[in-house]
Amino acid sequence: MRVAVVAGPDPGHAFPAIAICLRFLEAGDEPVLFTGPRWFDAAREAGIGVRRLKGLAPRPADDDADAGARIHQRAAYISTEILPELSAMLPELVVSDVLTAGGGMAAERLRVPWVELSPHPLYLPSKGLPPIGSGLAPGTGLRGRARDTVLRKFTARAVRTGTRQRELARAGVGLPAADPGPAARLIATLPALEVPRPDWPAKTHLVGPLFWEPTDRILDPPPGDEPLVMVAPSTAHTGVDGMVDTVLTALDGAGVRAVISMLDEPRADLPSWARAGLGRQDELLSRASVVIGGGGHGLLAKALSAGVPVVTVPGGGDQWELANRAVRQGSSLLIRPLAADSVREAVRRILDDPGFAAAARTAAAGAGDVADPVDICRRVAGGVRAG
């Protein structure tokens, strides 16, 4: 099966896209990844064909004050930019990241079936949940359900506006205004981070997290027997600033060792009990007792899959939602605002209370109760509605 996988270059979206490409390769399929050039070399080394995802650069006409218009108009523009190369590869299926909707639009324009990949929990609105992003647990009892109803009314107008903007963008590239949606949705998260809802959409499948390591390098922790704390600052632009300096201050004299996992160049001004750099996170997690991170889905799901509890310091985007879900699951403590005293106290609590690690192991134990994303994609490409 020839399959095009379309995802932006942000690590939280590019890495799961590369991971699913590797799944296709292992199954004997022919994936081609459309993304930013930052990941071309690594993808090629893994045997994945790559194409530049055109249309990512901001345009003068983009309205930065209106995120909805920018997202949908950009999606339509991207669909036009990638259409020639996408058409030339004669794909039998397109897998499009949830934030790179242009891939799905381009597939529709070519009359090729497409699947949406969400590298996080399902974020569609639900009649049984508070608005996604609130971080709230579903309300219970008359008062709780009434609260959720009121909150959904507050966000319903924004949802309707976004639908209209998407319809206009679709019509502008010759598609029917009404969006039929993908042939299937792949929700790439742990069951422990998903929330039950009474209106789970048809053709929507929990497939488990999709992990990919951008390096084979092993980053050795500092010597010693003290508990190892893995620190992974958010790679998203919405992440909290100053995490590394604050965490180093917090952990100084706390009787722990620290490894700071970074995609960028490491710092040299570190104490003897800390290391920093690029290294395989899965290997670090096999030795870590606690993780400190921004609450982004990639790190959170990876830590819980390894049975390691997390101190989350959420920034913007969906980090607040995810951090609160992990707290309710019992495997995490949440800090906001970021402060050294709070970090030190949270790390100490997790190390002293085995319940956090037990909850993380429970999350890991449920990771196998998911569907096979390649099987779903093959059924869609073969003309079977994956419902």
Long-range contacts (C-beta under 8 A, 24 or more apart in sequence): 1-29, 1-30, 1-92, 1-93, 1-377, 1-378, 1-381, 2-29, 2-30, 2-32, 2-89, 2-90, 2-91, 2-92, 2-93, 3-29, 3-30, 3-31, 3-32, 3-91, 3-92, 3-93, 3-94, 3-95, 3-377, 3-381, 4-31, 4-32, 4-34, 4-86, 4-89, 4-91, 4-93, 4-94, 4-95, 4-103, 4-107, 5-31, 5-32, 5-33, 5-34, 5-94, 5-95, 5-96, 5-117, 6-34, 6-35, 6-53, 6-82, 6-94, 6-95, 6-96, 6-97, 6-100, 6-102, 6-103, 6-104, 6-106, 7-33, 7-34, 7-35, 7-53, 7-96, 7-97, 7-100, 7-103, 7-117, 8-35, 8-36, 8-53, 8-56, 8-97, 8-99, 8-100, 9-35, 9-36, 9-37, 9-38, 9-39, 9-53, 9-56, 10-235, 10-236, 11-214, 11-235, 11-263, 11-298, 12-119, 12-120, 12-235, 12-236, 12-296, 12-297, 12-298, 13-97, 13-99, 13-100, 13-119, 14-38, 14-39, 15-119, 15-210, 15-211, 15-212, 15-214, 15-298, 16-97, 16-117, 16-119, 16-188, 16-209, 16-210, 16-211, 16-212, 16-298, 17-95, 17-97, 17-117, 17-119, 17-210, 18-42, 18-43, 18-46, 18-48, 18-212, 19-210, 19-211, 19-212, 20-95, 20-117, 20-186, 20-188, 20-210, 20-373, 20-374, 21-46, 21-48, 22-46, 22-48, 22-212, 23-210, 23-373, 23-374, 24-374, 24-377, 27-374, 27-378, 29-374, 29-378, 32-89, 32-91, 34-82, 34-85, 34-86, 34-103, 39-214, 42-214, 51-82, 51-85, 51-89, 53-78, 53-82, 53-100, 54-78, 54-81, 54-82, 55-80, 55-81, 55-82, 55-102, 68-158, 68-161, 68-162, 68-165, 69-165, 71-99, 71-101, 71-165, 72-101, 72-162, 72-165, 72-166, 72-168, 72-169, 73-165, 73-169, 73-172, 74-102, 75-100, 75-101, 75-102, 75-104, 75-105, 75-166, 75-169, 76-102, 76-105, 76-169, 76-170, 76-172, 76-173, 77-102, 78-102, 78-103, 78-105, 78-106, 79-103, 79-105, 79-106, 79-109, 79-173, 80-106, 80-173, 82-106, 83-109, 83-110, 86-110, 92-381, 93-377, 93-380, 93-381, 95-186, 95-377, 96-182, 98-123, 101-166, 104-182, 105-170, 105-173, 105-175, 108-175, 108-180, 109-173, 109-174, 109-175, 113-183, 113-380, 113-381, 113-383, 114-182, 114-183, 115-182, 115-183, 115-184, 115-185, 115-186, 115-376, 115-377, 115-380, 115-386, 116-181, 116-182, 116-184, 116-185, 116-186, 117-185, 117-186, 117-188, 117-210, 118-185, 118-186, 118-187, 118-188, 118-189, 119-188, 119-189, 119-209, 119-210, 119-297, 119-298, 120-187, 120-188, 120-189, 120-297, 120-318, 120-322, 121-187, 121-189, 121-193, 121-194, 121-195, 121-297, 121-322, 121-325, 122-185, 122-187, 122-194, 122-197, 122-200, 122-201, 122-204, 123-318, 124-201, 125-152, 125-155, 125-159, 126-197, 126-198, 126-199, 127-152, 127-198, 127-199, 128-197, 128-198, 128-199, 129-195, 129-197, 131-155, 132-318, 132-321, 133-318, 133-320, 133-321, 134-321, 135-320, 135-321, 135-323, 135-324, 135-325, 136-324, 137-324, 137-328, 138-195, 183-380, 183-385, 183-386, 184-376, 184-377, 184-380, 184-385, 184-386, 184-387, 186-373, 186-376, 186-377, 188-373, 189-297, 189-301, 190-301, 190-304, 190-305, 190-363, 190-366, 190-367, 191-366, 191-367, 191-369, 191-370, 192-304, 192-329, 192-331, 192-362, 192-363, 192-366, 193-297, 193-300, 193-301, 193-304, 193-322, 193-325, 193-326, 193-329, 193-363, 195-325, 202-387, 203-385, 203-386, 203-387, 205-371, 205-373, 205-376, 205-386, 206-369, 206-370, 206-371, 207-370, 207-371, 207-372, 207-373, 207-376, 208-367, 208-368, 208-370, 209-297, 209-298, 209-301, 209-302, 209-305, 209-367, 210-373, 211-282, 211-298, 211-301, 211-302, 211-305, 213-280, 213-281, 213-282, 214-263, 214-278, 215-278, 215-279, 215-280, 216-280, 217-277, 217-278, 217-279, 217-280, 218-279, 218-280, 218-283, 219-259, 219-261, 219-275, 219-277, 219-278, 219-279, 219-280, 219-283, 219-284, 220-275, 221-257, 221-259, 221-275, 221-284, 221-287, 222-257, 222-258, 222-259, 222-272, 222-273, 222-274, 222-275, 224-257, 224-273, 226-255, 226-256, 226-257, 226-273, 227-255, 227-256, 227-257, 227-289, 227-290, 227-351, 228-256, 228-257, 228-258, 228-259, 228-284, 228-287, 228-288, 228-289, 229-256, 229-257, 229-258, 229-259, 229-288, 229-289, 229-290, 229-291, 229-292, 229-347, 230-258, 230-259, 230-261, 230-281, 230-284, 230-285, 230-288, 230-290, 230-291, 230-292, 230-303, 230-308, 231-258, 231-259, 231-260, 231-261, 231-291, 231-292, 231-293, 232-260, 232-261, 232-281, 232-291, 232-292, 232-293, 232-294, 232-299, 233-260, 233-262, 233-293, 233-294, 234-293, 234-294, 234-295, 234-296, 234-299, 234-315, 234-319, 235-263, 235-296, 235-298, 236-294, 236-296, 236-315, 236-316, 236-317, 236-319, 238-315, 238-316, 238-317, 238-319, 239-294, 239-296, 239-315, 239-316, 239-319, 240-294, 240-313, 240-314, 240-315, 240-338, 242-338, 243-292, 243-294, 243-313, 243-338, 244-276, 246-338, 246-339, 246-340, 246-343, 247-292, 247-340, 247-343, 248-274, 249-340, 250-340, 250-341, 250-342, 250-343, 250-344, 250-347, 251-343, 251-344, 251-347, 254-344, 254-347, 254-348, 256-290, 256-347, 256-351, 259-284, 259-288, 282-306, 289-350, 289-351, 289-357, 290-347, 290-350, 290-351, 292-343, 292-347, 294-319, 295-319, 295-320, 295-322, 295-323, 295-326, 295-334, 296-322, 297-322, 300-326, 300-332, 303-360, 304-331, 304-360, 304-363, 304-364, 305-363, 305-364, 305-367, 306-360, 306-364, 307-357, 307-360, 307-361, 307-363, 307-364, 308-357, 308-360, 309-350, 309-356, 309-357, 309-359, 309-360, 310-360, 311-335, 311-343, 311-346, 311-347, 311-350, 313-338, 313-343, 329-359, 329-362, 329-363, 330-355, 330-356, 330-358, 330-359, 330-362, 331-356, 331-357, 331-359, 331-360, 331-362, 331-363, 332-356
